[in-house]
Amino acid sequence: MSATALTRGGTPYTPTYAESIDSKKCIGCGRCYKVCVRDVLTLVDRGEDDEVDDDDWDDEDAKAMMIVKNPEDCTGCGACGRTCPKDCFTFVTA
């Protein structure tokens, strides 16, 4: 089932929800975290997340990365993906 929403002006659009963040690309800058008003994301130390292998990422200077902590709280606004300088996000429609 796909959700449909309306802009304030009445234009319909299909929200896309943050599903995951590519740990190989994420530099832990926090831009996405700052724009998310729903507490969907959180910053973790590399290696703290069981799904991330420390040998599996490109930026050796990045000590932290963002993860999708509460995907069920995502409203589908897409602000996180638009602010990400590394295009790390994967989005899905509901």
Contact map, one row per residue, 1 for C-alpha under 8 A:
1110000000000000000000000000000000000000000000000000000000000000000000000000000000000000000001
1111000000000100000000000000000000000000000000000000000000000000000000000000000000000000000011
1111100000000110000000000000000000000000000000000000000000000000000000000000000000000000000011
0111110000011110000000000000000000000000000000000000000000000000000000000000000000000000000000
0011111000011110000000000000000000000000000000000000000000000000000000000000000000000000000000
0001111111111000000000000000000000000000000000000000000000000000000000000000000000000000000000
0000111111111000000000000000000000000000000000000000000000000000000000000000000000000000000000
0000011111100000000000000000000000000000000000000000000000000000000000000000000000000000000000
0000011111100000000000000000000000000000000000000000000000000000000000000000000000000000000000
0000011111110000000000000000000000000000000000000000000000000000000000000000000000000000000000
0000011111111000000000000000000000000000000000000000000000000000000000000000000000000000000000
0001111001111100000000000000000000000000000000000000000000000000000000000000000000000000000000
0001111000111110000000000000000000000000000000000000000000000000000000000000000000000000000000
0111100000011111000000000000000000000000000000000000000000000000000000000000000000000000000010
0011100000001111100000000000000000000000000000000000000000000000000000000011110000000000000011
0000000000000111110000000000000000000000000000000000000000000000000000000001110000000000001111
0000000000000011111000000000000000000000000000000000000000000000000000100111110000000000001111
0000000000000001111100000000000000000000000000000000000000000000000100100101010000000000111100
0000000000000000111110000000000000000000000000000000000000000000000100100000000000000000111100
0000000000000000011111000000000000000000000000000000000000000000001100000000000000000000111000
0000000000000000001111100100000000000000000000000000000000000000011100000000000000000001110000
0000000000000000000111111100000000000000000000000000000000000000000000000000000000000001110000
0000000000000000000011111100000000000000000000000001000110000000110000000000000000000001000000
0000000000000000000001111100000000000000000000000000000111100000000000000000000000000000000000
0000000000000000000001111110000000000000000000000000000011100000000000000000000000000111000000
0000000000000000000011111111100000000000000000000000000000000000110000000000000000000101000000
0000000000000000000000001111100000000000000000000000000000100111100000000000000000000100000000
0000000000000000000000000111110000000000001000000000000000000111110000000000000000000000000000
0000000000000000000000000111111000000000000000000000000000000000100000000000000000000000000000
0000000000000000000000000001111111000000001000000000000000000000010000000000000000000000000000
0000000000000000000000000000111111100000000000000000000000000000000000000000000100110000000000
0000000000000000000000000000011111110000100000000000000000000000000000000000001110110000000000
0000000000000000000000000000011111110010111000000000000000000000010000000000000100000000000000
0000000000000000000000000000011111111000000000000000000000000000000000000000000000000000000000
0000000000000000000000000000001111111000000000000000000000000000000000000000001100100000000000
0000000000000000000000000000000111111111100000000000000000000000000000000000001100000000000000
0000000000000000000000000000000001111111000000000000000000000000000000000000000000000000000000
0000000000000000000000000000000000011111000000000000000000000000000000001110000000000000000000
0000000000000000000000000000000010011111110000000000000000000000000011001000000000000000000000
0000000000000000000000000000000000011111110000000000000000000000000111111100000000000000000000
0000000000000000000000000000000110010011111000000000000000000000011111000000000000000000000000
0000000000000000000000000000000010000011111100000000000000000000011110000000000000000000000000
0000000000000000000000000001010010000000111110000000000000000001111000000000000000000000000000
0000000000000000000000000000000000000000011111011000000000000001111000000000000000000000000000
0000000000000000000000000000000000000000001111111000000000000011100000000000000000000000000000
0000000000000000000000000000000000000000000111111001010000000011100000000000000000000000000000
0000000000000000000000000000000000000000000011111101110000000000000000000000000000000000000000
0000000000000000000000000000000000000000000111111101000000000000000000000000000000000000000000
0000000000000000000000000000000000000000000111111111000000000000000000000000000000000000000000
0000000000000000000000000000000000000000000000111111100000000000000000000000000000000000000000
0000000000000000000000000000000000000000000000001111100000000000000000000000000000000000000000
0000000000000000000000100000000000000000000001111111110100000000000000000000000000000000000000
0000000000000000000000000000000000000000000000100111111110000000000000000000000000000000000000
0000000000000000000000000000000000000000000001100001111110000000000000000000000000000000000000
0000000000000000000000000000000000000000000000000000111110000000000000000000000000000000000000
0000000000000000000000110000000000000000000000000001111111000000000000000000000000000000000000
0000000000000000000000111000000000000000000000000000111111110000000000000000000000000000000000
0000000000000000000000011000000000000000000000000000000111110000000000000000000000000000000000
0000000000000000000000011010000000000000000000000000000011111100000000000000000000000000000000
0000000000000000000000000000000000000000000000000000000011111110000000000000000000000000000000
0000000000000000000000000000000000000000000000000000000000111110000000000000000000000000000000
0000000000000000000000000011000000000000000000000000000000111111100000000000000000000000000000
0000000000000000000000000011000000000000000011000000000000011111100000000000000000000000000000
0000000000000000000000000011000000000000001111000000000000000111110000000000000000000000000000
0000000000000000000000100111100000000000001111000000000000000111111000000000000000000000000000
0000000000000000000010100101010010000000111100000000000000000001111100000000000000000000000000
0000000000000000000110000000000000000000111100000000000000000000111110000000000000000000000000
0000000000000000011110000000000000000001110000000000000000000000011111100000000000000000000000
0000000000000000000000000000000000000011110000000000000000000000001111100000000000000000000000
0000000000000000000000000000000000000011100000000000000000000000000111111100000000000000000000
0000000000000000111000000000000000000001000000000000000000000000000111111100000000000000000000
0000000000000000000000000000000000000001000000000000000000000000000001111100000000000000000000
0000000000000000000000000000000000000111000000000000000000000000000001111110000000000000000000
0000000000000000110000000000000000000101000000000000000000000000000001111111100000000000000000
0000000000000010100000000000000000000100000000000000000000000000000000001111100000000000000000
0000000000000011110000000000000000000000000000000000000000000000000000000111110000000000000000
0000000000000011100000000000000000000000000000000000000000000000000000000111111000000000000000
0000000000000011110000000000000000000000000000000000000000000000000000000001111111000000000000
0000000000000000000000000000000100110000000000000000000000000000000000000000111111100000000000
0000000000000000000000000000001110110000000000000000000000000000000000000000011111110000100000
0000000000000000000000000000000100000000000000000000000000000000000000000000011111110011100000
0000000000000000000000000000000000000000000000000000000000000000000000000000011111110000000000
0000000000000000000000000000001100100000000000000000000000000000000000000000001111111000000000
0000000000000000000000000000001100000000000000000000000000000000000000000000000111111111100000
0000000000000000000000000000000000000000000000000000000000000000000000000000000000111110000000
0000000000000000000000001110000000000000000000000000000000000000000000000000000000011111000000
0000000000000000000000001000000000000000000000000000000000000000000000000000000010011111100000
0000000000000000000011101100000000000000000000000000000000000000000000000000000010010111110000
0000000000000000011111000000000000000000000000000000000000000000000000000000000110010011111000
0000000000000000011111000000000000000000000000000000000000000000000000000000000000000001111100
0000000000000001111100000000000000000000000000000000000000000000000000000000000000000000111110
0000000000000001111000000000000000000000000000000000000000000000000000000000000000000000011111
0110000000000111100000000000000000000000000000000000000000000000000000000000000000000000001111
1110000000000011100000000000000000000000000000000000000000000000000000000000000000000000000111
